[in-house]
Amino acid sequence: MSNESTTQQRQIWLIFFFLGVVMLNFPFLQIFNRVETFFGIPLLVIYLFFGWPISIAVIYIFTRTIEDDESDHSSEVD
């Protein structure tokens, strides 16, 4: 793995971290903290129960792509 790709991966992980912090911080939580409901469920609960697993899924997919890329590069070296 080259130094450039390692730096790029670190930057992407930092972006994921900051997006997660923003997603669970005051302004976004306040957007969904309303009286309205969706099928009787408050919007904030829906936001947390769907937003959090979606962010985990995106990070999982990113991790799998990195592993696939690394295995492709290691098989090319052999």
Phi, psi and omega in degrees: 000132183280162180295325180294318180290327176295318178296318179295319178296319178298319179296319179293320177296322177296321177298315178300317180298311182293325175296321176295320178295316179296320182297329182254019181256174189311304188301317182287322177295324179291328178300320184265354180273077183233171180283336182299150177233161176236108187056038177083002180253130179300146183299325180298319179295317178297317179301313181291318184283339176256324181293318182294309178297327178295319178294323176295319179296319179296317179294322178298314180297319178298317180296318179296322179294321178297315180297320179295318179296318180294320180291326176295317180292323181289326178287332176290327180289323181291000000 
